[in-house]
Amino acid sequence: MASKGMFFKGEQTAQVEMMTGVLRRTLGHGAQMLLAEFTLAAGSEVPMHSHHHDQVGYVVSGSMELTIQDEARTCEEGDSYYIPGDAPHEAVVAEGAVVIDVFCPPREDYLDS
């Protein structure tokens, strides 16, 4: 038996411009996690920040330099990463990228779409 809120239509979910060159689409969420898609333009940057949510990501396409705490790596198509809650992290996008992230618990500030 399906209940309301178990299925989400991607094309009906608006992209939100978080900052220049960084678009987010909240794809689905429940009580314990949230799934988001990020479209990152070449040359865009997500500045150093942290949040209490654990974050697991997968690079669908493109590449970016991801720094988690004081460790930096180039993440390319097919790579994944884990960012513990409260860990400072930033991204510099070398070429356009699409990234899928899961946040646990859900990011309350991402529930706008």
Secondary structure, 3 states (H helix, E strand, C coil): CCCCCCCCCHHHCCCEEEECCEEEEEEEECCCCEEEEEEECCCCEEEEECCCCEEEEEEEEEEEEEEECCEEEEEECCCEEEECCCCCEEEEEEEEEEEEEEEECCCHHHCCC
